[in-house]
Amino acid sequence: MQHRGSLWQHTRHPGPCCAGWWGLRSGGALLLALGWSTRPDGRLHVWVLDVEGDAVLVQTPGAQYVLIDGGADPPTLTLALGETLPFWQRKLAAVVLTHGDEKRLPAQVAVLERYSADIVLLPAALPDEATSRELLRLLEVYQVPYHVAQPGDQLAIDALTLTIFDTGTSAERLALRLDYGGTRVQIGPATASSEAAPLTLLVYPWTQPLDAGQLAAWQPQAIVFTRAGTDTEGVPLTFSERAQISGVPAERLYHPGLHGTIELIGDGQQACIMTARCPDYGSSAGCAARNAACRAVFR
C-alpha cells in the first residue's frame, strides 16, 4: 500500500514527473545518437593499438570485431578497447593469438574474462607457462571453441577473409592476412610465398630484420612497426634507413610509440591511414594533412 501511495504522490506533482520524463527522453536520444554514430559503415577498420606489446583490433564491414594478440598490460588494452569499441559491445567474432609470449598473450587472457568470443585461433605450440595454462583454462570454463591454426586455414567473417600463412620459423608463431576486396593487410612476417602482393598495409615487428626480397614481393604501400620486444627510444633516427630498405616513403612508416593508435580504413577499393597523434619530428604538418585527407575521403 505504501508503494502505491508513493506512485500516486508522483502523479500529483507534474513538475518532477515531467523533468524525469524529459530526462528519459534525452537519455534515449543520446543512446540513439551513439548507436547511429557506431553503426556499420561497410568498411574495414584495422587499429594497431597503442599498448605495451602487440594488439590489433579489426572491425569487419558488417561491424563484427576480431582481436589479434593483446599486449603485455591488461589495463592498457582494456582502456584501448573501451575507447574504440561501441560501449555495448561485449562480443568478439574471433580472437587470434600469433605468439604466446609476454608481449602478446597476457592482456588477451584478461580480455577473454570480459568479452565472449565465437572462436579463438591459436598457434600449434604454446609455451608451458602459467599465462598459457590460464588461457586454456578460460577456454574450457567458458566453453569457447578454439582451433589450432595451420598455414592455409581461412576464416570468413562478413566480406572479410582471414588467411593463416607460414612464418618460415616455427609452430609457435602465426602470420595472417586480412583481405577485403583490394584492401590487404598482413600481420607478421610470413614467407615470401604468401602471395600477398601488393599489400595495402604490412604490420611488422620493429625488431624483426627487414628482408628486401620479401618486401619486394609484398610491395607494401605502408608499414606499421609494432613495439613488441623493443624500446621505442631512438626510433626516428632509423626511419630513413628502413625507408631505403623497404622502398616505402618515410612518411608512410608508422610506430605506435610515435603515432599513437594507428587506424587503416578501407572500402575494398581505396584505403587510407589516420593516426591518433603526429610525431614532433619531420613534417608534422604533413601528418596532420594526411589525417584530414583520410577523414575527408571516408566522411
N, C-alpha and C positions, 0 to 999 in steps of 0.2 A: 504494500500500500504506500509506503513511503517513497518507493521508487516511482510509482505512477504519479504521486503528488509532485515530485521534483520535475517530471516532464511537463506537467500542467503549468507549473510556475514559469517554465521557459516560454511557453506559448503566450503567456500574458505580458511578456516584455519583448516587444518586437525588435528593440534596438540590438541587444546582444545576439538575438537569434539571427537577425539579418547580417550582422557582422560576421557571425560564424559561417553562415551560408556563403557570403561573399568570399570568405577565406577558403572554403572548399572549392568554390568555382575558380578562384585564382590558382589554387594548387593544381586543379585539374588542367587548367590552361597551360601551366608551366610543364606538367608532365607531357601533355600533348606536344608542346614545343620541343622538349627534349627528345621525345620519341621521333618527331619529324626530322630533327637535325641528325639523328643517328640511323636513319632508315637506309636500307641497301641502296647503293648508287650504281650497281652494275660494274664496278671497277675492282681491280686487285689493289690491295694496300699491303705493303710489306714494311714493317717497322723494325729497324735494328735498334733495340732499346739501349738507353744509356744506363747500363747496370755494370756491376763488377763481374766480369766474365762475359759469357756469350748468351744472348737471348734474342730471338727473332719472333715477332708476332705477325701473323698473316690474317688478313680479312679477305675472304673469298668474295667474288662478285655478288653472291647472294647473302652476304653478311654472316657467314659462318667463320669460326675462328680456329686457327691452328697455332699452337705454341711449339717452337723449336728450341730446345735447350732451355736454360733458365738463369744461369749465372750462379755466383757464389753466395750472394746475400739475399735471403728470403724477403726481409722487409723492403729492400730496394725494388725487387721485382714486383712485389705486391703493390707498392705505390705506383710503379710504372704501368701496371695493368689497370689499376683503378683510374689512372689519368687517360688511358687510351680506349678501354672497353666501355660500352654503354653501362650505366650504373646497375641495370638489372641483369646483365649478362653473367651467368654463373655456369655456363656450359661451353666446353671446347669440343669441336668436331674431331680433333686429333691432337695428340701430344707426341712429339718426336724427340728422342734423345740421340744425339750424334756421337757422344763420347761420355762415358761415365766418370769423368774426372771432376776435381773440386771446383772447376771454373764453369761447369755447365749443369751438374746434377743437383746440388743442394737446394737451390731455390725452386727447381722443378718439383722436387719432393713436396715442398711446402704448398705449391700450387695445387697438387693433387689432393690436398686436405681441404681446400677451399672451393675448388671447381670440379664439376663432373666432366668426364671425357668419354667420347664414344669409342675411341681406340687409342692405344699407346703403341708406338713403334720403337723398338729397342735394337741396339747393335747386338751382334751374335755373342759377344763376350763382354761381361761386366766385371769390374774388379770385386774381389771378395772383401768388401768393406762395409762398415755399419750403414753408410748412406745408401748403398746399393741394396742392402738387405731390407732397409726401411721402404725403399721404393717397391720392391717385390711384395712386401707385406701389405702395403696400401692397396696395391692392385688386387690382391686376394681379398682383403677385407671389404673393399668397395665393389668387388666383382667387376673390375674394369677389364674388358677384352684387351689383350696385348698380342703383338706379333713380332717375332724376331725377324727383322728385315734383312733381305738379301738383295744383291745387285740385280736390277731388272724389275723389282717389285714396283707396283704402281698403286696409287690411291687417288681416286677421283672424287672431288667434292665440288658440287656445282659445276661450273665450267673450268675449274682449276684441276690440273693433273700434277700430282707429286710423284716423282720418279727417284728411286734409290740407285746410286751409282757406286762402282768400285772405287775405293780410295787408293788402291795400289799399295796399301801399307799393311793393315792387319784387320782382323774381325772385330776389333774394339772400336772402330770408327766407321761412321756413315758419312756419305756425301749425298746431297739431294738436289734436285732441280724442280722449280715451280714453273709450269707452263700455262699461260693464259693467252690464247691466240699467238700473236707475235711477241708477247712480253715473256721473257725468260730470265729467271733469277736462279743462279746456282749458289748453294750454300756449302762451303767447304771445298777443299782441294780434291777433285776427282781425277781419274786418269784422263789422258788427252782424248781417249776414245769415247768420251761421254756424249759426243755428237750434239753439243750444246751451242755450236756457233751459228749466228753470233749471239752472245749473251747481252741482255739489257743491263743486268747488274751481276757482279760477282761479289759475294760476301766471303772474305778470306782472312785467315788468322794473320795478325801482324808479324808474329814470329816465324811463320812458315816461309821458307825461301821461295822467291819468285822464279818460275821456270819460263823462260822466254818462249820455248817451243809450245808449252801448254797454253800460254797466253795468246800466242798467235792462232792456236786452234779455237780458243774460246771467243776471241775478239770482243772482250767486254767493252761496253760503252761507258761504264762507270764501275768503280771498285769501292766497297766499304771494307776497311780493315777493322777486324774486331780486336778487342783488347785482352782476350783470354791469354793469361800467362805472360803478360808484358806490362811494363811500366810505360805510361804514355809520355813521360818526360823526354824531350828531345825529338818528338815525332816530326815537328815542322822542318827540322834540319835535313831530313832524309826523304821528304815527299818528292823532291825533284829527281832524286835517284830512282825512286820507284816509278815515276812517270816515264823516265827514259827506258827502263826495263820493260814496262808493261805496254808502252805505246799509248797510254791513256793520259790525256792532259791533266796537269796537277790540280786544276780547278774541279775535276771530276773524280778526285780521290778524297775519301771521307774517313773519319775516325770518330767514334762516339766521344772520346776524350776531348776532342776539339769542337765537334759539331753538335754534341748532344744526341738526342734521338734522331735518327735519320729515316725518313719515310719515302718510299717509292710508291707512286700512284700510276697505274697503267690500265688502259681500256682494251688491251689486246692489239692495238694498232700503234699507239704512241704512249710514251711514258715520260715522267719527269720525277725529280727528286727535290724534296724540301728538307731543311734541317731546322732543329729547334734553336740553334744559335749559329752565328758566324764567327769563325776564329779571328783573333786580332792580328794575324799575320797575313801577308799577301793582300789580295783585293777583297776586303770585307764588303765594299760597295758592290762588287760583282756577285758575291754570295747572296746579298740581300736582293739584288735584281733577279737572280735565278729563282729564289724563293717566290718572289712576287709573280714572275712569269709562270711558274708552276701553278700557283693558285688561280691565275687568270685562265690558263688552259682548261682546267677542270672545274671551273666555277659553275 
